[in-house]
Amino acid sequence: MEEGVTVLGDCAFCGCTNLTTVSLPSTLVSIGVAMKETWGVFGDCTSLTSIVIPEGVTTIGGRAFGNTWSGGLETITLPSTLTTIGENAFTNTNLSTVVLPDGVTTIAPNAFDGVPMTHITIPGSVRLIDNGVFAHSKLTHVTMLEGVKQVLSAFNNAYYVRSAYVPASMTFISDYAFPPSMKVIFYGGTEAQWQRLGYSGYGSSDFTVIYEMTDPVYRMFTDVTDTEGFYFRPVYWAAAKNITTGWADGTFRPWNTCNRASVVTFLWRLAGCPAPAHMATFRDMPADTPGNSDFRNAISWAVEQNITNGWSDNTFRPWNTCNRASIVTFLWRYAGRPSAAAATFRDMTGNSDFDRAISWAAANGITTGWSDNTFRPWNNCNRASVVTFLNRMYQLD
């Protein structure tokens, strides 16, 4: 398409089922004119599976890429200049991922109706999420960023939705906003603020609200769904803080044991991922590969901060499972080795650092031990417990 074109009129290419590629000019400002459903610019172009919308485009009009039946676009790149998405703009396309730019202000009804994406992040520039925007999609989790104020029946027929992050800026949620499948809402405000919103759910909704999640949660882990579990909130707190990302298959694996490399990496991420001045020289450092860069930086930082000094044979033993005594000792050193009254667990270790760390953790509610007055310092620590210890320590501040 030639440079100089600024607007593509409605139905310019609609029904061109053999169209497979399009190169749009950098001068383009609007793809379509009408905002309501019409015969869109590329409507029913079912062979067009990928497109890059150039910078400068501000408007994608009604049914611009929408289809009568499922098909068409699988991938799309939206420009940072985009502000408006029209009615049914992407209806029944095959988009599995959509990244909405921060400047988008308007998403018209049913814009993504029937789209198979499973996660979406809605920027705070979108003040109102209109009716049916994500109806019949396959969304499982929705993240709405601070700034979003109102949600109408945007997700009502998205029957796979199980969770959402709702910001404290929200002022209205329609009772029909989410489907009965909703199980967990992570809310950025207080319980009192939530009560003022008055959202009670739709139909047979039976959901839990987790309050004061000030960092957005971007997805649910498939194996962390028990809202009554001691680790539920800490796991999503850690995910929101980018302390953990879980695995590519969507699991967190809470009952997996945690190795030493992972524990110091969690602490390093909590500290903001500071760059170490020098790389540690342990002879068993993780290999210098892209997949190990966080481990290497975290271990080196931990050495510089006197959180660990490894063993006398110049090893760190990164893949050794971390026991409970070592976990709380790492945390205690990270916190600056504060003093505390001696704990009275009947299985204290006799090691000065371990016992001081255990005493500090017990005095500050990071651990309570077991009902038989044991701490069980040599028990292996699982991932659920590690992030719970981290979360409790974080709350001390």
PLY file of the C-alpha trace (Angstrom):
ply
format ascii 1.0
element vertex 397
property float x
property float y
property float z
element edge 396
property int vertex1
property int vertex2
end_header
0.00 0.00 0.00
1.41 3.40 -0.99
2.71 6.02 1.43
0.43 9.02 1.79
-2.73 7.08 2.58
-4.14 8.27 5.91
-7.53 6.54 6.15
-8.76 3.15 4.97
-12.49 3.33 4.30
-14.99 0.83 5.65
-15.10 -2.41 3.68
-12.02 -1.46 1.66
-10.89 -5.11 1.61
-13.83 -6.84 3.29
-14.52 -10.38 2.13
-11.13 -10.76 0.41
-10.74 -14.32 1.64
-7.53 -14.91 -0.36
-5.71 -11.89 1.07
-2.74 -13.20 3.09
-0.42 -10.23 3.66
-0.78 -6.47 3.98
1.92 -3.80 4.43
0.35 -0.63 5.80
1.88 2.81 5.11
3.51 4.86 7.88
1.16 7.76 7.02
-1.92 5.80 8.08
-4.02 7.29 10.90
-7.30 5.35 10.83
-8.30 1.82 9.82
-12.00 2.32 9.17
-14.30 5.25 9.81
-17.45 4.02 11.58
-17.02 2.99 15.23
-20.10 0.79 15.32
-20.32 -2.62 13.70
-20.31 -2.28 9.95
-18.60 -3.93 7.02
-15.06 -3.46 8.33
-11.91 -2.70 6.36
-10.57 -6.27 6.57
-13.75 -7.98 7.73
-13.94 -11.68 6.82
-10.40 -11.66 5.39
-10.00 -15.12 6.87
-6.60 -15.84 5.24
-4.99 -12.73 6.76
-3.37 -14.23 9.87
-0.81 -11.60 10.90
-0.49 -7.83 10.69
1.59 -4.99 12.13
-0.30 -1.75 12.66
2.19 1.11 12.13
2.94 3.87 14.61
0.70 6.85 13.94
-2.52 4.89 13.74
-4.95 6.16 16.39
-8.18 4.40 15.42
-9.23 0.88 14.51
-12.85 1.10 13.41
-15.89 -1.12 13.82
-15.41 -4.69 12.61
-12.07 -3.67 11.11
-10.76 -7.25 11.33
-13.89 -8.98 12.62
-15.28 -12.12 11.06
-18.70 -13.65 10.69
-17.21 -17.01 11.69
-14.03 -17.95 13.52
-10.81 -17.37 11.58
-8.44 -14.70 10.37
-5.90 -12.91 12.53
-3.68 -14.96 14.83
-1.14 -12.25 15.70
-1.27 -8.47 15.72
1.09 -5.70 16.82
-0.70 -2.57 18.02
1.05 0.84 17.96
1.67 3.01 21.02
-0.35 5.77 19.28
-3.59 3.77 19.33
-6.44 5.37 21.32
-9.68 3.86 19.99
-10.86 0.34 19.14
-14.28 0.11 17.51
-17.23 -2.19 17.99
-16.57 -5.82 17.00
-13.14 -4.77 15.73
-11.65 -8.22 16.28
-14.74 -10.41 16.70
-14.14 -14.12 16.03
-10.47 -13.70 15.11
-7.94 -16.29 16.30
-5.83 -13.92 18.41
-4.23 -15.82 21.30
-2.37 -12.79 22.67
-3.19 -9.08 22.58
-1.02 -6.33 24.10
-3.06 -3.17 24.56
-0.94 0.03 24.45
-0.99 2.36 27.45
-2.67 5.16 25.50
-5.85 3.29 24.56
-8.85 5.14 26.00
-11.85 3.58 24.26
-12.71 -0.06 23.60
-16.19 -0.28 22.10
-18.69 -3.08 22.83
-17.83 -6.60 21.66
-14.44 -5.51 20.32
-12.87 -8.86 21.23
-16.01 -11.01 21.27
-15.18 -14.68 20.63
-11.39 -14.21 20.67
-9.50 -17.23 22.12
-6.91 -15.32 24.21
-6.56 -16.52 27.81
-5.07 -13.43 29.53
-5.46 -9.70 29.02
-4.02 -6.61 30.72
-6.16 -3.51 30.40
-4.19 -0.25 30.80
-5.31 2.45 33.22
-5.97 4.81 30.31
-9.14 2.78 29.63
-11.55 4.35 32.12
-14.60 2.29 31.07
-14.68 -1.36 29.96
-17.86 -1.53 27.93
-20.52 -4.20 27.45
-19.46 -7.45 25.84
-15.90 -6.32 25.06
-14.54 -9.77 25.90
-17.76 -11.81 25.64
-17.34 -15.45 24.57
-13.56 -15.18 24.80
-11.44 -17.86 26.47
-9.98 -15.53 29.08
-9.09 -17.19 32.36
-7.54 -14.16 34.08
-8.02 -10.41 33.64
-5.68 -7.68 34.91
-7.05 -4.13 35.10
-4.41 -1.53 35.93
-4.74 1.50 38.21
-6.84 4.13 36.44
-9.63 1.84 35.23
-12.83 3.11 36.87
-15.86 1.24 35.54
-16.65 -2.25 34.26
-19.99 -2.95 32.60
-20.97 -6.47 31.48
-17.61 -6.76 29.74
-16.80 -10.38 30.66
-20.26 -11.71 31.40
-20.26 -14.45 28.74
-16.55 -15.24 29.03
-17.24 -18.52 30.79
-13.61 -19.46 31.42
-12.79 -16.44 33.61
-11.65 -17.62 37.05
-9.79 -14.61 38.42
-9.21 -10.88 37.99
-7.07 -8.11 39.38
-9.20 -5.05 40.18
-7.42 -1.75 41.01
-8.29 0.56 43.89
-9.28 3.21 41.31
-12.43 1.23 40.45
-15.67 3.09 41.21
-18.30 0.80 39.62
-18.59 -2.87 38.72
-21.81 -4.07 37.14
-23.33 -7.17 38.76
-23.09 -8.67 35.27
-19.42 -7.77 34.78
-18.06 -11.29 35.36
-19.49 -14.77 34.75
-20.51 -17.21 37.51
-17.20 -19.03 36.93
-15.33 -16.23 38.78
-13.46 -17.64 41.80
-10.93 -15.05 42.99
-10.72 -11.26 42.76
-7.42 -9.66 43.74
-8.28 -6.14 44.83
-5.85 -3.24 45.18
-7.87 -1.40 47.83
-9.07 -2.11 51.34
-12.01 -4.24 52.43
-13.95 -1.06 53.26
-13.37 0.29 49.74
-14.53 -2.99 48.24
-17.70 -2.96 50.31
-18.49 0.51 48.99
-18.30 -0.83 45.43
-21.19 -3.14 46.29
-20.29 -5.86 43.78
-22.04 -9.10 44.70
-21.51 -11.15 41.58
-23.83 -12.65 39.01
-26.03 -15.69 39.32
-24.31 -18.54 41.13
-21.04 -16.64 41.64
-19.11 -17.90 44.67
-15.86 -15.96 44.74
-13.23 -14.84 47.23
-11.79 -11.31 47.40
-8.14 -10.85 48.44
-7.72 -7.25 49.63
-4.79 -4.82 49.49
-2.97 -6.51 46.62
-1.26 -3.26 45.67
0.80 -4.83 42.87
-1.17 -6.20 39.89
-1.56 -9.96 39.59
-1.15 -10.97 35.96
-2.34 -14.57 36.04
-3.47 -17.44 38.25
-1.31 -20.51 38.75
-3.21 -23.68 37.95
-2.00 -25.35 41.15
-2.54 -22.42 43.57
-6.31 -22.13 43.76
-7.13 -22.90 47.40
-7.97 -19.47 48.77
-7.86 -20.87 52.33
-4.31 -22.19 51.97
-1.68 -20.43 54.13
0.43 -19.86 51.03
-2.29 -18.50 48.69
-1.78 -14.79 49.27
2.04 -15.03 49.65
2.35 -16.85 46.32
0.43 -14.15 44.44
2.22 -11.41 46.35
5.52 -12.95 45.17
4.23 -13.22 41.59
3.04 -9.61 41.60
6.49 -8.50 42.88
8.20 -10.57 40.15
9.93 -12.59 42.86
8.71 -15.72 41.13
7.21 -16.39 37.73
6.46 -20.08 38.13
6.83 -22.48 35.21
5.91 -22.18 31.56
3.06 -24.67 32.03
1.25 -22.23 34.33
2.15 -23.97 37.60
3.88 -22.72 40.73
4.56 -26.18 42.21
4.11 -25.14 45.85
5.12 -28.49 47.32
8.39 -28.81 45.39
11.42 -28.42 47.63
13.42 -25.23 47.17
17.16 -25.27 46.46
19.73 -22.79 47.71
20.07 -21.04 44.35
16.32 -20.39 44.19
16.13 -19.04 47.74
18.86 -16.42 47.26
17.34 -15.56 43.88
13.97 -14.86 45.54
15.76 -12.58 48.02
17.72 -10.86 45.27
14.54 -10.13 43.32
12.87 -8.83 46.48
15.83 -6.43 46.82
15.22 -5.14 43.29
17.70 -7.30 41.34
20.79 -5.21 42.18
23.85 -5.81 40.02
26.74 -7.36 41.99
30.08 -5.58 41.85
31.87 -8.85 41.05
30.86 -12.36 40.11
31.34 -14.90 42.90
34.14 -17.43 42.41
32.61 -20.59 43.88
33.85 -23.55 41.90
30.30 -24.86 41.51
28.69 -21.64 40.30
25.81 -22.30 37.85
27.05 -22.40 34.26
27.36 -19.03 32.52
24.30 -19.41 30.30
21.35 -17.04 29.74
19.07 -19.34 31.74
21.33 -19.09 34.78
22.01 -15.35 34.77
19.60 -14.63 37.65
21.11 -17.43 39.75
24.65 -16.18 39.14
23.81 -12.55 39.90
21.80 -13.51 42.99
24.51 -15.73 44.46
27.18 -13.08 43.84
25.01 -10.38 45.41
24.26 -12.62 48.41
27.99 -13.10 49.01
28.63 -9.34 48.84
25.80 -8.73 51.32
27.14 -11.39 53.72
23.93 -13.36 53.36
25.97 -16.43 52.51
29.64 -17.35 52.34
29.32 -20.91 51.10
31.46 -23.79 52.37
35.12 -24.01 53.25
35.79 -26.01 50.07
34.81 -22.94 48.00
31.43 -24.34 46.99
28.00 -22.80 47.26
26.10 -26.03 46.46
23.36 -24.20 44.56
21.24 -27.26 43.83
21.20 -28.59 47.39
17.75 -28.49 48.95
17.44 -25.70 51.50
16.34 -26.64 55.00
14.24 -24.50 57.33
17.20 -23.37 59.43
19.05 -22.11 56.35
15.98 -20.32 54.97
15.38 -18.22 58.09
19.12 -17.57 58.40
19.25 -16.14 54.88
16.26 -13.93 55.76
17.77 -12.87 59.09
21.04 -11.84 57.44
19.13 -10.00 54.71
17.26 -8.10 57.45
20.56 -6.99 59.00
21.01 -9.69 61.71
18.64 -8.08 64.24
18.63 -9.37 67.81
15.64 -11.04 69.44
14.81 -12.93 72.60
15.91 -16.55 72.45
13.25 -18.91 71.10
12.25 -21.88 73.26
11.73 -24.54 70.63
12.91 -27.85 72.07
14.92 -28.68 68.94
17.10 -25.56 68.67
20.28 -26.31 66.73
23.12 -25.18 69.01
24.56 -23.22 66.07
24.87 -19.51 66.89
23.69 -18.04 63.56
20.92 -20.60 63.07
19.54 -20.14 66.58
19.67 -16.34 66.45
17.88 -16.44 63.10
15.24 -18.87 64.35
14.69 -16.70 67.43
14.27 -13.58 65.29
11.85 -15.36 62.95
9.77 -16.66 65.86
9.73 -13.28 67.65
8.46 -11.55 64.50
5.80 -14.06 63.48
7.69 -15.27 60.42
7.40 -18.77 61.82
5.43 -20.29 64.66
6.85 -23.78 64.52
4.70 -26.82 65.29
2.23 -27.50 68.09
4.73 -29.86 69.76
7.07 -26.89 70.34
9.49 -27.88 67.58
10.88 -25.83 64.72
12.27 -28.84 62.78
15.30 -26.92 61.50
16.63 -29.72 59.30
13.37 -30.38 57.45
13.47 -29.50 53.77
11.56 -26.34 52.88
9.05 -26.27 50.03
8.32 -23.34 47.72
5.01 -22.54 49.45
6.77 -22.11 52.79
9.65 -20.09 51.35
7.42 -17.42 49.78
5.30 -17.36 52.95
8.41 -16.65 55.06
9.41 -13.94 52.56
5.97 -12.36 52.65
5.87 -12.28 56.44
9.32 -10.70 56.56
8.26 -8.10 53.97
5.28 -7.13 56.10
7.61 -6.24 58.99
8.52 -3.08 57.10
0 1
1 2
2 3
3 4
4 5
5 6
6 7
7 8
8 9
9 10
10 11
11 12
12 13
13 14
14 15
15 16
16 17
17 18
18 19
19 20
20 21
21 22
22 23
23 24
24 25
25 26
26 27
27 28
28 29
29 30
30 31
31 32
32 33
33 34
34 35
35 36
36 37
37 38
38 39
39 40
40 41
41 42
42 43
43 44
44 45
45 46
46 47
47 48
48 49
49 50
50 51
51 52
52 53
53 54
54 55
55 56
56 57
57 58
58 59
59 60
60 61
61 62
62 63
63 64
64 65
65 66
66 67
67 68
68 69
69 70
70 71
71 72
72 73
73 74
74 75
75 76
76 77
77 78
78 79
79 80
80 81
81 82
82 83
83 84
84 85
85 86
86 87
87 88
88 89
89 90
90 91
91 92
92 93
93 94
94 95
95 96
96 97
97 98
98 99
99 100
100 101
101 102
102 103
103 104
104 105
105 106
106 107
107 108
108 109
109 110
110 111
111 112
112 113
113 114
114 115
115 116
116 117
117 118
118 119
119 120
120 121
121 122
122 123
123 124
124 125
125 126
126 127
127 128
128 129
129 130
130 131
131 132
132 133
133 134
134 135
135 136
136 137
137 138
138 139
139 140
140 141
141 142
142 143
143 144
144 145
145 146
146 147
147 148
148 149
149 150
150 151
151 152
152 153
153 154
154 155
155 156
156 157
157 158
158 159
159 160
160 161
161 162
162 163
163 164
164 165
165 166
166 167
167 168
168 169
169 170
170 171
171 172
172 173
173 174
174 175
175 176
176 177
177 178
178 179
179 180
180 181
181 182
182 183
183 184
184 185
185 186
186 187
187 188
188 189
189 190
190 191
191 192
192 193
193 194
194 195
195 196
196 197
197 198
198 199
199 200
200 201
201 202
202 203
203 204
204 205
205 206
206 207
207 208
208 209
209 210
210 211
211 212
212 213
213 214
214 215
215 216
216 217
217 218
218 219
219 220
220 221
221 222
222 223
223 224
224 225
225 226
226 227
227 228
228 229
229 230
230 231
231 232
232 233
233 234
234 235
235 236
236 237
237 238
238 239
239 240
240 241
241 242
242 243
243 244
244 245
245 246
246 247
247 248
248 249
249 250
250 251
251 252
252 253
253 254
254 255
255 256
256 257
257 258
258 259
259 260
260 261
261 262
262 263
263 264
264 265
265 266
266 267
267 268
268 269
269 270
270 271
271 272
272 273
273 274
274 275
275 276
276 277
277 278
278 279
279 280
280 281
281 282
282 283
283 284
284 285
285 286
286 287
287 288
288 289
289 290
290 291
291 292
292 293
293 294
294 295
295 296
296 297
297 298
298 299
299 300
300 301
301 302
302 303
303 304
304 305
305 306
306 307
307 308
308 309
309 310
310 311
311 312
312 313
313 314
314 315
315 316
316 317
317 318
318 319
319 320
320 321
321 322
322 323
323 324
324 325
325 326
326 327
327 328
328 329
329 330
330 331
331 332
332 333
333 334
334 335
335 336
336 337
337 338
338 339
339 340
340 341
341 342
342 343
343 344
344 345
345 346
346 347
347 348
348 349
349 350
350 351
351 352
352 353
353 354
354 355
355 356
356 357
357 358
358 359
359 360
360 361
361 362
362 363
363 364
364 365
365 366
366 367
367 368
368 369
369 370
370 371
371 372
372 373
373 374
374 375
375 376
376 377
377 378
378 379
379 380
380 381
381 382
382 383
383 384
384 385
385 386
386 387
387 388
388 389
389 390
390 391
391 392
392 393
393 394
394 395
395 396
